[in-house]
Amino acid sequence: MEIDLTVLAPFLSSYFVLVALMAGSFINLAADRVPRGESVMRPRSHCRACGRQLNVIDLLPVVGYALRGARCATCKAPIGLAAPLVEATSGGTMLGALVWLGLWPGALVGLALVVLLGAGVIAAGIRD
C-alpha cells in the first residue's frame, strides 16, 4: 500500500510551519539567555520582570504575544516586538520554502534557513 503524499502534503506542510514557529520561540529564548551565560533548559520560560512562569497561552508563537497585548499577563511589563517577528520569520521562511520548492526538498531547505536565522539572531544578540 502506497501513501499518497498529495493528500498528506497540506498536513505535513502545516506541521513543518508549526515546528518552525516553535523553533522561532526557542531562538528567542536562546538569544535572550546565551549572551548572559544562562541555561537554555532551566529554569522554565518566565517573565524577566516578575518571574512568573509562562503558561501554554504565553508560549503560543505569535498568537500568545497578540492575545496578551504584548505585555506580561501578571505584571504588564511590555514584551518587545522582536519576539513575534523572529517567530513569524521562522514560520514564514519555512512556508516560503515549502511553497517555492514543494514538500521535498522544501522542508529540508526551510529547516536549514530556520537554523541559519537562529544562528544569526543568537550571534547578533537580538532580543527584547
NUPA-116473 format. One line per 3 residues: number of its first residue (from 1); their letters; for each residue x, y, z of N, C-alpha, C, O, CB. Coordinates in steps of 0.1 Angstrom, whole numbers. Glycine has a CB too. Example, Ala and Ser with C-alpha at 12.3 -4.5 7.8 and 13.67 -1.06 7.14 Angstrom:
1> AS> 132/-57/78/123/-45/78/132/-33/78/142/-33/85/113/-45/90; 128/-22/71/137/-11/71/129/0/79/134/11/80/141/-6/57;
REM end
This chain:
1> MEI> 8/-12/0/0/0/0/9/12/0/17/14/9/-10/0/12; 7/21/-10/15/33/-11/7/45/-5/-5/45/-5/18/36/-26; 15/54/1/9/66/7/10/77/-3/20/80/-9/17/70/20;
4> DLT> -2/83/-5/-3/94/-15/1/107/-8/-7/112/0/-17/95/-21; 13/112/-11/18/124/-5/10/137/-9/10/147/-1/32/127/-9; 2/136/-20/-6/148/-23/-17/150/-14/-21/161/-11/-11/147/-38;
7> VLA> -22/139/-8/-32/140/3/-26/145/16/-33/153/23/-39/126/5; -14/140/19/-8/144/32/-1/157/31/2/163/42/2/133/35; 2/162/19/11/174/18/5/186/26/13/193/33/11/178/4;
10> PFL> -7/190/26/-12/201/34/-10/199/49/-6/208/56/-27/204/31; -12/187/54/-10/184/68/5/184/72/9/190/82/-16/170/71; 13/178/63/28/179/66/33/193/65/42/197/73/35/170/56;
13> SSY> 28/200/55/33/214/54/29/222/66/37/230/72/27/221/41; 17/221/71/12/228/83/21/224/95/24/232/103/-3/225/86; 24/211/96/32/206/107/46/213/106/51/217/117/33/191/106;
16> FVL> 52/213/95/65/219/93/65/234/97/75/239/103/71/217/79; 55/241/93/54/255/96/52/257/111/58/266/117/42/262/89; 44/249/117/42/249/132/55/246/139/59/253/149/31/239/137;
19> VAL> 63/236/135/76/233/141/85/245/139/93/249/148/82/221/134; 85/252/127/93/264/125/89/275/134/98/282/139/93/268/110; 76/277/137/72/287/146/77/284/160/82/294/167/56/288/146;
22> MAG> 76/272/164/81/268/177/97/270/178/102/273/188/77/254/181; 103/267/167/118/269/167/121/284/168/131/287/175/124/263/153; 113/292/162/115/307/164/113/311/179/120/320/183/105/314/156;
25> SFI> 104/304/186/102/307/200/115/303/208/120/310/217/90/300/206; 121/291/204/133/287/211/145/296/207/153/299/216/136/273/206; 145/301/195/155/310/191/155/323/200/165/328/204/154/315/176;
28> NLA> 143/328/202/141/339/211/147/336/225/154/344/231/126/343/212; 143/325/230/148/321/244/164/320/244/170/325/253/143/307/248; 169/314/234/184/312/233/191/326/231/201/329/237/188/303/221;
31> ADR> 185/335/223/190/348/221/190/356/234/199/365/236/183/356/210; 181/354/242/180/361/255/190/355/265/196/363/272/166/360/260; 191/342/266/199/335/276/213/333/273/222/335/282/192/323/280;
34> VPR> 216/329/261/230/326/258/240/337/260/250/335/266/231/321/243; 237/350/256/246/361/258/249/363/273/259/368/277/242/373/252; 239/360/282/241/362/296/246/349/303/248/349/315/227/365/302;
37> GES> 250/339/295/256/327/301/246/318/309/250/310/317/267/331/310; 233/319/306/223/312/313/220/299/305/222/298/293/210/320/315; 214/289/312/210/277/305/198/279/297/189/287/300/207/266/316;
40> VMR> 197/272/285/185/273/277/175/262/281/164/261/276/189/271/262; 179/254/291/170/243/296/162/247/308/151/243/310/178/230/298; 169/253/318/163/256/331/167/270/335/178/274/332/168/246/341;
43> PRS> 159/278/341/145/274/345/136/275/333/140/280/322/141/283/357; 123/271/336/113/272/325/112/287/321/116/296/328/100/266/330; 106/289/309/104/302/304/96/310/314/86/305/320/97/302/290;
46> HCR> 100/323/316/94/331/326/95/346/322/103/349/314/100/329/340; 87/354/328/88/369/326/100/374/333/103/370/345/75/376/332; 108/381/326/121/386/332/118/397/342/126/399/351/129/392/321;
49> ACG> 106/403/341/103/414/351/98/409/364/102/413/375/93/423/345; 88/399/364/82/395/377/85/380/380/82/376/391/67/396/376; 91/373/370/95/359/373/84/348/371/86/337/373/100/358/387;
52> RQL> 71/353/367/60/343/365/64/333/354/68/337/344/47/351/362; 61/321/357/63/310/347/53/312/336/41/315/339/62/296/353; 57/311/323/48/313/312/40/300/311/44/289/313/56/316/299;
55> NVI> 27/303/307/18/291/306/16/288/291/23/295/282/4/294/312; 7/279/288/5/275/274/2/287/265/7/288/253/-6/264/273; -7/295/269/-11/307/261/0/316/258/2/320/247/-23/314/267;
58> DLL> 8/319/268/20/327/267/30/321/257/37/329/250/27/330/280; 31/308/256/41/302/248/36/299/233/44/294/225/45/289/254; 24/302/230/20/301/216/27/311/207/26/323/209/4/303/215;
61> PVV> 35/306/197/42/315/189/33/325/182/23/321/176/50/308/179; 37/338/182/30/349/177/16/352/183/13/363/187/28/347/161; 8/341/184/-6/342/189/-6/346/204/-14/355/208/-13/329/187;
64> GYA> 3/341/212/4/344/226/7/359/228/2/365/237/15/336/233; 16/364/220/20/378/220/8/387/218/5/397/225/31/381/210; 0/383/207/-12/391/204/-23/390/215/-29/400/218/-17/387/190;
67> LRG> -25/378/220/-35/376/230/-32/383/243/-42/388/249/-37/361/233; -20/384/246/-16/391/258/-14/406/256/-10/413/266/-3/385/264; -16/411/244/-14/425/242/0/430/243/2/442/247/-23/433/251;
70> ARC> 10/422/240/24/425/240/29/428/254/38/436/256/27/437/231; 22/422/264/25/425/278/25/412/286/17/403/283/16/436/284; 32/412/297/31/401/307/17/400/312/11/411/316/42/402/318;
73> ATC> 11/389/314/-2/387/319/-3/391/334/-14/395/338/-7/373/318; 8/391/341/8/394/355/12/408/358/4/416/364/17/384/363; 24/412/355/29/425/358/27/436/348/30/447/350/44/424/362;
76> KAP> 23/432/336/20/441/325/33/447/319/32/457/312/11/452/329; 44/441/322/57/445/316/56/443/301/51/433/296/69/438/322; 61/453/293/60/452/278/69/441/273/80/439/278/63/465/272;
79> IGL> 64/434/263/72/424/256/76/430/242/67/435/235/65/410/254; 89/431/239/93/437/227/88/430/214/84/419/214/108/437/226; 89/438/203/84/433/190/93/422/184/89/415/175/82/444/181;
82> AAP> 105/421/189/115/411/183/110/397/185/112/389/176/128/413/190; 103/394/196/98/380/198/89/375/187/92/365/181/91/379/212; 78/382/185/69/377/174/75/378/160/72/370/151/56/384/175;
85> LVE> 84/388/158/90/389/145/99/377/142/99/372/131/98/402/144; 107/373/152/116/361/150/107/349/147/110/341/138/125/359/162; 97/347/155/88/336/154/81/336/140/81/325/133/77/335/165;
88> ATS> 76/347/136/69/348/123/78/346/112/75/340/102/62/362/122; 90/352/113/101/350/103/104/335/101/106/330/90/113/358/106; 106/328/112/109/314/112/97/306/104/100/298/95/110/308/126;
91> GGT> 85/309/108/74/302/102/72/306/87/70/297/79/61/305/109; 74/319/84/73/324/71/84/318/62/82/316/50/74/339/70; 96/317/67/107/311/60/104/297/56/106/293/44/120/311/68;
94> MLG> 99/289/65/95/275/62/84/275/52/85/267/42/91/267/75; 74/283/54/63/283/44/67/287/30/63/281/21/52/293/49; 76/297/30/81/301/17/89/290/10/87/288/-2/90/313/18;
97> ALV> 97/283/17/105/272/11/95/261/6/98/255/-4/115/266/21; 85/258/14/75/247/10/68/251/-2/65/243/-11/66/244/22; 63/264/-3/56/269/-15/65/269/-27/60/265/-38/50/283/-12;
100> WLG> 77/274/-25/86/275/-37/91/262/-42/92/260/-54/97/284/-33; 95/253/-32/102/240/-36/93/228/-35/98/217/-39/114/239/-28; 82/229/-29/74/217/-26/78/211/-13/87/215/-6/75/207/-38;
103> LWP> 71/200/-10/73/193/3/87/188/4/94/190/15/63/182/5; 92/183/-6/106/178/-7/113/184/-19/108/181/-30/107/163/-7; 123/192/-18/132/195/-7/128/207/1/136/212/9/145/196/-12;
106> GAL> 116/213/0/112/225/7/114/224/22/119/233/28/98/228/4; 110/213/28/111/211/42/125/211/47/129/218/57/104/198/47; 134/205/39/148/205/43/154/219/41/162/223/50/156/195/34;
109> VGL> 151/226/30/157/239/28/151/249/39/158/257/44/153/244/14; 138/247/42/132/256/52/139/254/66/141/263/73/117/253/53; 141/241/69/148/238/82/162/245/82/166/251/92/149/223/84;
112> ALV> 169/243/71/183/249/70/182/264/72/190/270/79/190/245/57; 172/271/66/171/285/67/167/289/81/172/300/86/160/290/57; 159/282/87/155/285/101/167/284/110/169/292/119/143/276/106;
115> VLL> 175/273/108/187/272/116/197/283/114/203/289/123/194/258/112; 198/288/101/207/299/98/201/312/105/209/320/110/208/301/83; 188/314/104/182/325/111/185/325/126/189/335/131/167/325/108;
118> GAG> 183/313/132/186/312/146/200/315/150/203/322/159/182/298/151; 209/310/142/224/313/145/227/328/143/234/333/151/232/305/135; 221/334/133/223/348/132/217/357/143/223/366/148/217/353/119;
121> VIA> 205/353/147/198/361/157/205/359/171/208/369/178/183/356/159; 209/347/174/217/344/186/230/351/186/234/357/196/218/329/188; 237/350/175/251/356/174/250/372/175/258/378/181/257/352/161;
124> AGI> 239/377/169/237/392/169/232/396/183/233/408/186/228/396/158; 227/387/191/222/391/204/209/398/203/206/406/212/232/399/211; 201/396/193/189/403/191/179/398/201/176/386/202/183/401/177;
127> RD> 174/406/210/164/402/220/156/415/223/159/426/219/171/396/232; 146/412/231/137/423/235/144/433/245/138/443/249/124/418/242;
REM end
